[in-house]
Amino acid sequence: MAYLFSIIIPTLNEEKFLPRLLFDLKNQKEKNFEVIIVDALSEDKTPEIVKKDWQIPINFFRSEKRNVSFQRNLGAKKAKGEYLIFLDADTRVYKNFTQNLKKVINKKKGLIFIPSLIPEKKEPQIDLVFKLINFFIEISQSFSKPFSAGSSIIIDKNFFEKIGGFDEDVYLAEDHNLIYKATLWGVKAKFLSKIKVKFSLRRLKKEGELKLFYKYLYASVYFLTKGKIDKKIFPYPMGGHEYNNKKNVSFSFNLKKYLRKIRLFFIKYLS
């Protein structure tokens, strides 16, 4: 059976988070997709959760290798959809996600699309940070090294194969690297401000906002100045089990102080 979309989700011990995303996909207004889950030998109930009757086509594959790029590439090889949608297991989508995405793609035409990110929890300060993130992602598409919205990418399957998929030797920012590889073929991603993906704050809740934002900032500057991140520049573990005892933090940091830190960071590393 042919599908418009193949939604590819890499997993590792995601029994607490994956059901929420599968519930969202089950309730899509237009079921013009298949779901492909590539699991890196989870030690929890992730496989059992996938086997439940979600009333949507789900294909489950096991991966001996715990590497998100490898898992995504494996999922892409198994996909039957015209477009690949890469999502993390802890993301959420609205019930009109695939319906609206179909309309936008038919209207805009293109090979790569990047959705807008919104935080899973509404708080004024974190909302403002995400607005800044989306603005930066959108304008970066005119840079020589553009950025992506995390792993949330929609890409034409044939083009994905042509550019070699995700680089499996990359430690971090494999999504940025994929978008950059596309530019080498003369293809720029189109930012979709009206197609939204809910971004999980679980890593932020565990590490704390300033520490995590600093990591993202450092990784971004590293990518801009040195290219792909093919070594461990800081710990960034994979797997839902890492967040079983997440902190219940409040996003009350001083935004002006944080933005000032960003400015000083860029002056230091880009001058």
Secondary structure, 3 states (H helix, E strand, C coil): CCEEEEEEEEECCCCCCHHHHHHHHHCCCCCCEEEEEEECCCCCCHHHHHCCCCCCCEEEEECCCCCHHHHHHHHHHHCCEEEEEECCCCCEECCCHHHHHHHHHHHHCCCEEEEEEEECCCCHHHHHHHHHHHHHHHHHCCCCCCCCCCCCEEEEHHHHHHCCCCCCCCCECHHHHHHHHHHCCCCCCEEEEEEEEEECCHHHHHHCHHHHHHHHHHHHHHHHHHCCECCCCCCCCCCHHHHCCCCCCCCCCCHHHHHHHHHHHHHHHHC
